[in-house]
Amino acid sequence: DEKNKLIDKSYMVIAKAEFYKHNYSSSIKTFNFLVRKSKSEDLKTEALIWATRCHQELNNKEALRKNIILLEEDYFLNKQQDAILDQIQAESAIQEGYYLEAKQHLNKALDKTKDKQIKIRIHYILGQLELLLYNYQNSLEHFNEVVKKNPTYEMVFNAKLMRTQTYVVEGGSFLEL
């Protein structure tokens, strides 16, 4: 039995530091250790979500799917964790070319998250997906939402640039515009 109550949180900080240093295999080992040994269910869930992110960065699709199924079936996720899982699933769907599925996950994540920066990012990605799916009006709405939420200059600039693609008529091209 561990006497120090903060040791699990310390391991979590170490694993996150390894993640941000792009040392994903070491990070996965630490997150999996926390999933196995921690007594806090919330900490186990968070560790498994981070391990899933690591597998996604490593493009380890089999472990990614396994962790997603495990999180959906065996763990209780709060609203924020559920939104993160939807974002992970959306990114995975985009990488595999399933844009409609990605759109569904991003819309779910948009409803669940409260963070303004994440909402801006989700609207931007949804705008890009709608553009790929030739839904120009929906794309325009998402890019307008990005501009309306007053993000950083670079995000506004890129959203306005992407917005011009929705105005392209069938006869013209984006480069001409």
N, C-alpha and C positions, 0 to 999 in steps of 0.2 A: 504494500500500500504506500502510495506517495503521500508524504506529509505536507509538502508545499502545495497550496491550493492554486498557485499561479503557474505551475510548471506546464500545464496544457496550453495556456495562453502564450507562454514563452516559445513552446514548440511551434505554435501557429505563426508567431512573428518570424521565427527562423525560416519556416517553410515559405511564407509569403516573400521574404527577402530573397530566397533562392529563386522563386518564381520571377521576380522582377529583375534578377540578374540573368535570366534566361537559362538557368541551370535546372531544367524541368525534371530530369530524372531524380535528382537529389530531392527536389521539392515533392515529387510524387511519393517517395519513400517516407518522408516526414508526415505528409498528409495521411497516408495509409496507416502509419503508426498511430496517429491520433484517432482515426476511425476505429481501429482495433482496440486501443487501450483507454481512451477517454471515457469518463463516466457521464459527462454532460452530453445529452442528446443533441442540443443545439450546436455544440462545438463539433460533434461528429458530422452533422449535416453540413456545416460550413466547410469542414475539411474535405468532405467528399465532393462538394461543389468545386472547390479549388483544385482538387485532383482531376476533376473532369475538365477544367480549363487547361490544365497542364497537358492532358491527353490530346486536347484539341490543338494546342500549339505544336505538339509533336506529330500531329496528323495520324494519331493512333486510333483509327476508326472503330475497331472492335472494342477496345477498352472504353472508348467514348460512349458507344451505344450501351455497353453493359452498365456503366455508371449512370447514364440517363435513366435506364429502366429501373435500376436499383433506387435512385432518388424518387422516381415517380411512384413506385410501388411500396417501398419499405420505410420511407422517411416522411415525417411531417415537415412540410416546408411552410415558413411564414410567407407573407405576401412579397417581401423583398427578395427572398431566396427563390421563390417561384418565378419572379420576374427575371432574375439572373439565369435560371434554368431555361426559360423561354428564349432569352437572348443567345444562349449557347446552342440551343436547338436550331434557332434561326440561322446562325452563322454556319452550322453544319449543313443545313439544307441549302444554303447559298453555295457553299463549296461543292456540293454534289449536283447543283443545277436545278433544284426543286424550289423555284421561286414562289409559287403559290403557297406551298407549305411554310416557307420562310415568312411570307407576308402574314399568315395566320399567327405564327408565333410572335412576330414583332407587334402585331396589334394587341395580343394578349399582354405582352410585356409593357406596352404603352399604357394600358389600363391599370396595371398593377404598380408601376413605379411612381415615385413621388419626386425623384431627383430631376431637376430642370435640365441639367446638362445631358443626362441620359435620354430624356424625352426629345431633346433637340437632335441628338445623334440618331435616335430611332426614326424620327420624322424624315431626316435626311436620307437614311437608308431606304425607307419606304418609298420616298420620292424616286430614288434610283431604280428600285424594283419595278415600280409602276411604269417608269420610262422604258425599262427592258420589256415589259409586258404590253407596251403600246397603249397604256391607259393614261393618255396625256393630261386629261382633266384632273384625275386623282393625283398624278405626279405634281402638277402645278399647285394643287392644294397643300400637299406636304411641304414643298419648297417654300410656299408662302408662309406656312406655319413656322418653319425654321427662321425665316427673316423676322416674323412678328415677335418671336420669343427673345429677340435681342441677344444673340450669342456673340462670340468673338468675331473680330473683323474677317478673319480668314473663312470662317464658316458662312458668314453672310455673303461674302464675295463668291464662294463656291456655289452656294445655294442659288444666287442670282444668275450665275453662269449656267448652272444646270437648268434653271427655269427657262432660259432662252431656248433650250432644246425642245421644250414642250410647245413653243410657238411656231416651230418649223412646219410650213405647209407641205403638202405632198409633193409639189413641184420643186421646191427648193431644198437646199441642204444646210446643215448646221454651219459648215465652214463658210458658205456664202453669206449667211446671216451675220 
